Every structure is written in structure tokens, then in C-alpha cells.
């Protein structure tokens, strides 16, 4: 439009210029004729004056035309620049749309490949999954309009967790009615009185977590994680059993390079990290005290990938841990050193794991170890150690076999030997008292059947035991008469504990879970007597 206006202006100027030239030529001709006819000098001078004024007017018009041309060129350049910017933005939007389309096509190809590999997959289930993924992506796009978690720093913070409701019924006497681990005689309830069973419900296994994404340091991406539940102390108030206090589970700070990670904080036992699958046992991992080593311990460790390819990796881990030994605190306000901490050196752990893809899932086999030195009162130095192995192996398209095995001494802090680290025959303050490590061997295994993505069945069993000859001759009591702090809250005549469960877990949506579980416990004493108990647990939960 501006260019056409410029042409119109130039055309009008040319018309004026032509008319002026015609007028000038006419006036000049007339002046010449008049000069020749009249031979008058005065009349010639007037004509020259008129001609000069006409020339000045012409020069003014030419100058205006030049100015108008310069202004038009400037405006055209600005307009061209704006058009270029708009074109560049349009191309960027087009590239973004093309990338989105290509990503959607790749996801569709993956879904098609999965369907070809698993022809038994229900078409309706696949469509439901696609719809759920679409809603999830839509939610991601709407995140910019949602209220964010505000952080004191500029780095992103994510909140996650599980709201879990458990309704349970126990038959027999157990150590912990919400999450039973040991079967006890019916006439020896830890809370006093005889019991043949119990019924209750709890929300205390609900979890709350935070994930913090920090800055890059020396080429490493930093990340922080924190998880807590509500299985802390019972408040000294009416119905306090259903109002547990917040309890720290894990919290770590990670520095992640491409093949190496440094982790500091409180975390799982990295030398034996595998747990059975159960929503009935989130607060205390399933099969604890029955072949499953577990503890959330302060530690610093390093993980490094010796081999890292698209389908195979070999990872080695090593670090130090707070050498906890399982004593029960005697004061809720003051922290006294345990036997391991009194040795003035940390515990040492390590693990090497091999992973490989099979049937679209991961095969993993790991071997680990642990060592600590423990100082039990007067001249009683004990060496705690454990050798571990764990595995996860896909068996065909629908089954997974997993488990762990260990052997060791003085590792009651990890749930071995019914939480008993040492065996004593007198007060720890007496130099004549014999103190020896409690030997233990145990393990567990689980078979998982997953016919469809949203449904799984799990069957698992485990056992932890020591020989009766090792225990016989040593007195043990949870009372403080043998020394302080308390050594364990379980009876001292236990030699073996078995546990098994079967459960079904159904997740109709990615953040909704329903589960039912039956658990069986059997605990043996030194005189070959056994106590039995069982639990039925129904669960529903929301993950966020």
C-alpha cells in the first residue's frame, strides 16, 4: 500500500512538473516575442524575474519529492523488517507443531509395536491407556494456569505421595496389628492381656514426599528427595492410636553425572535394595523379620556405571553408613551413641549389579556386602557383617521372579534375627558377661503375574532363622536389667520366623489403586514351639 501511494505521489509531482515546464516554455516564448516586437528592456527583465521564481518553485518541488522518496523507503524497510520477524515466528511455530506431530507418530509406532509383541493385549485397554495419556498431556499443557508450589529459591519443587486407607483383621496375636511381622503367644501380648485377634483401620501408612531440582554443579545435575509417613509415636491423647505423628523415612541429596552419582542422606540399604510388592506394608516393608533386610539409614555412597549401553549396564556402588545396631532409645529427648557408633568408625557397604533388557523388562542380578565394628560396653568388641544377593528375572511375557538372600552376624538393625544383634548371658556392664554376635541366615522370593498392565497378582514367602544351639545358654530379655539401652523389643527365645502372603493389586487409573492381601505368620521358639497368626488387609489409595 505504501509503495502504491509513493507511485501516486510521484505521478502527481510529474504532472505539476510538466505543467510548469510547459508554462515556462510558453512564458519564455512570449517574452522573446515581446522583446523582439517591443524591443523593450524593462519587459524582458520582468520576464526573467518571473522565470527565476518559477525555477525556484520547481527546485522546491524536486526537494519535496526527494524527501518523500526517502521517507517512503524508510517506511518500506521497517515494514519489510516486521514482515521478516512475523515470518520467523511463524516458521518457529511450524517447527514446534511438526515436532509435536513427529513425537505423536513415534508414540503411536511404539504402541503399535507393543500391540504386535503382545497380541493378547485387550484393544479396549489400549484405547483406555491412550485416552488417559491424552488427558495427562492435556493436564501438562494446562500446568501454566495452575497454582505452583512456591519455593524460596528459583528452582522447581514437586510434591508427591500416597493417601492410603487400610482396613485389616488379624487372627492370633502379633507384634504390630497394622503391619504384623512376628506371631506371639496369645497369652503374651506386648500390650498386656490375652488376645485371639483384632480388627482396625489406619491411614497412617500414607506417604508425603518432596522432590527438588537444583542447579548444575561441576557438570552434575543436583536433586533432592524427601519422604515421610505418619507411623511415628502415638500422641498421648484420646484415640491417639489413629493419629500417628510424622516420621522421617528417607531424604537424599543427589549429584548426577552421565555415569556417576553421589548420594548423601538417609536411604534404603543400597547393598540389599529389593523389597516384595505389597500395599499392606508401606510403613514397614513386607516380610520384614522374615528374610527381608531393610532399614532407612544415614549414608554417603557413590554409584558408577562400568558398562552403560542401550540394553546392558554394570553398576558398582560403595559407601559408608551410620553403624546402627538396633538398640531401642531410652530417652526421647537425648541421643546416646549405640554400640556401632561407639566404635568411632562407620559401617561399610558395597554392591555390584548387572542389568539387561528381556521381554521388554529388566533383568537384574546384584551381589552386596556390609561390615561394621561394634563396641558393646566393657571389652566386648563385635564384628557385624552381611553377604547378600538379590535378583529380578522376567519369566516369559507375564511373570517376574524376584527375591533376595543373605547370611551374616550382628545385623539385628536390619530386621534379621528378630531384631537381635547380640546374644548375652548377663549384664553388659559386667566384664565376665559373654557377648557374641547373633548369627542369621534368611531370604525371600516372589512370583509376580501381570496378565494386563493394570492388574497384578503377587505370591511371596520368606524366612529368617538361626540355630537353637546358638541361642541356648544365653539369657536375653527386653528389660533394662541386662544393660542400657534396650537390646530389642522381641522375646529372646525366638529362633526362626516365617511369613508369606498373596495379594491382588488393581489400578484402574494410574493414580488410583485397590488391593487385597492375605498374610500368614509362623514364629518358632528355642523349645521348638511355634505360634501362628494371619491377617486379611483391604486397601484403597490415591497416588499424587
Helices and strands as residue ranges (DSSP letters): H 2-38, H 41-117, H 123-141, G 142-145, E 157-171, E 173-174, E 183-184, E 197-202, E 207-217, E 220-229, G 240-242, E 247-256, E 260-267, E 297-308, E 312-321, G 341-343, E 347-358, E 361-375, E 381-395, E 399-409, G 412-414, G 416-419, E 422-424, E 435-437, E 439-452, E 455-465, H 468-471, G 480-482, E 494-509, E 512-525, E 530-543
